Amino acid sequence: MAAAENHHMTEADERQMLDAIAKWIEKKVAPVAMQLEHDDVWPAELVEDMKELGLFGALIDPEYGGLGLTATTYSKIVTMIAEEWMSLTGIFNSHLMMAQIVQRFGTARQKEYWLPRFATGEIRGGLGLTEPDAGTDLQAIRTTAKRVGDKYVVNGAKTWISNAIQGHASALLVKTDPSAEPRYKGMSMLIVTKMNPETGEALPGIRNGKKLEKLGYKGIDSGEFIFEDYECDAELSLVGGEEGQGFFMATGGLEIGRINIAARSVGIARRALRESVAYAQTRKTMGKPICEHQAIQLKLGEMAAKTRAAELLVEDAARAYDTGARIDMEAGMAKYFASETAVEVATEAMRIHGGYGYSKEYPIERLYRDAPLMCIGEGTNEMQRIIIAKQLVKRNPV
């Protein structure tokens, strides 16, 4: 289950880890983030740093070479990085969701094979769930995998895959039994790679479609995968060694993803608030700093309270995840509230900054562009509220 089971990190270790990340953000990320984001450039050097910091193995158990962090520590790291440049957090989070699926559901052989390679970042990847006609409704996927001897033959297309172009692998949701009813029973999860992990040779039958141009979330590549008679080894690829379990693996893997999105949202809100508090003290109108105008005070007061509430919801969800309990309600609350807060706080920050908020020389316009994705990614906020309500009823029967 969650990393809490073999947790070797003391409070002092956690502080040391957070310190190292804070220094890295200040020295390496802050000077280049704005330029890389505006140019939509893959941050190759920063990815190498993230490998060295162990971020690609953050949630992988130490026995496989990972850091085995709790969700609590992990979410703090995500928030810190997102405060400086949100895109970076997607590069290792999408990868860790793929790793979590292997760690939670994989066979012993799959864990031994994949997890050490994932932990070092030598093989990086993400989740292959979304298709051109299937987003939140995962059961509508059409990508198929047919068993032929000891291999699977995959056909179909996936889109909006983080790390699709610069990454090497994907946890791929496929239909192994397209006629199954209910539909989710015919779904399985495969680990697929673009190259042979041992030789590094490119494999046939898998190619990238286009890199998707986005409003925000730049620097990280979101792209398409196209499969045409792609073959993979059944024993290594079929997660858990059993067909029909893919839907539950996909939805189970989303819990840490939702905590991550919530933590990113807190980072965006915190930065927007920090910039606004500073700007309101230096910008003067009518002979006094704008922080002395009641209209601005009302904004700052609400921004601060909501940002703190979002922080606490993330802590609550991460703590619950670390106990190993089912947490779709807690993760849903954190994701829903924190992402809506990020949008509100970034929008208010833009208003407080006036014309400067609209300028590419300040970080506000980037926060304003990055925030809306948080409401859509890892399950829409409409979906989150439905999940919260269903769990609420289930946990409080009359």
Secondary structure, 3 states (H helix, E strand, C coil): CCHHHHCCCCHHHHHHHHHHHHHHHHHHHCCCHHHHHHHCCCCHHHHHHHHHHCHHHCCCCHHHCCCCCCHHHHHHHHHHHHHHHHHHHHHHHHHHHHHHHHHHHCCHHHHHHHHHHHHHCCCCEEEECCECCECCCHHHCCCEEEEECCEEEEEEEEEEEECCCCCCEEEEEEECCCCCCCHHHHEEEEEEECECCCCCCECCCEEEEEECCCCCCCCCCEEEEEEEEEEEEHHHHEHHHCCCCHHHHHHHHHHHHHHHHHHHHHHHHHHHHHHHHHHHHHCEECCEEHHHCHHHHHHHHHHHHHHHHHHHHHHHHHHHHHHCCCCHHHHHHHHHHHHHHHHHHHHHHHHHHHHHHHCCCCCHHHHHHHHHHHHHCCCCHHHHHHHHHHHHHHHCCC
